[in-house]
Amino acid sequence: MSEESLVSTDVDHDRDGKQFGRIQVPVSTNSSGWAQYFIPVVNVRNGDGPTAVLFGGNHGDEFEGPVALMKLARELDPQSIHGRIIMVPMLNRPAVTAGTRLSPIDGANMNRAFPGSRHDSFTGMIAHYVSTKILAQADLVVDVHSGGVSNHFLPCVNMHHVEDDDQMKRMLAAGRAWGAPMVFIYRDVAGEGLLPSYAEKLGKVTLGTEIGGRAQFGVRMLQITESGLRNVLHWLGILSEPATDPPAVEPQVVASDDARDYIMSPVSGIFEPFCELGDDVEIGQVLGQIHDLEMISRAPVPVQAETAGFIITRRAIPLTAQGELVAAIARPFEL
Ligand SMILES: [Zn+2]
């Protein structure tokens, strides 16, 4: 972790103006023994001031982040900002190129690879570079996600419940400033090594998002992403004006703070839902049922809620393997 990264960049983060550059990851392939894989990075700076670091494409099947950040990078006039914005629109660019959640190069999940190491796999080397060279410069870290292919979310800004009260208050304030309908506090139930978790551990004001999903890519979700990015840059003092379209809403702060809120399928089969996003559910309520693909005379297996609240995310792929997330239940949260 402490060893110098093998990954490099052609961007000078301390130079004023706008630079479209690249992060260079060393690779050696059948077609080129000596090669580098390029990941675009944009640095916009205008004098001293706060630094925001914005990531998209951490997962390659979530396109809201890449598009919103590429547009923002092209539109920003360096003269109009105060401080610095570092943008990596396609952090896991091989995955974005393939349209897959995981990297096709090493099969790794970028959002389980942090902090990575110098001698890691391809994905871990990028995570290590971000951990040691980019996050350290940040006052605000944003990692734009959506439900991708497998999930469908009510649009929200998200974060963990961090121990430091001041950091938590700042994160909630930044989350509210985004202007999305919900600020969602979640738990890690599927491993560690997340980019936002690592940034939070560094004490950074860190925001993730879950904007829509189910392999869709809509006008409203893109608007929430684009305006939210501008709103948090305004909150941090980098932009003088917030976004005006769509108008920011006062979000509801909600949490899935019980491990039982994350409902994993008890068996494999086809998940037939009995609920939609936003529906209120009670303890014991049947949220859907799993149909067996082999023993079709068998009654479907019911999937029950063990907690009460509302459905904040639901599975988007009907075919479901045992242990895969079917839905998550959230409820209003107060700090
Ligand atoms: Zn994601």
Residues whose N, C-alpha, C, O or C-beta is under 5 A from the ligand:
A	BS01	ZN	H59 E62 H145 S146
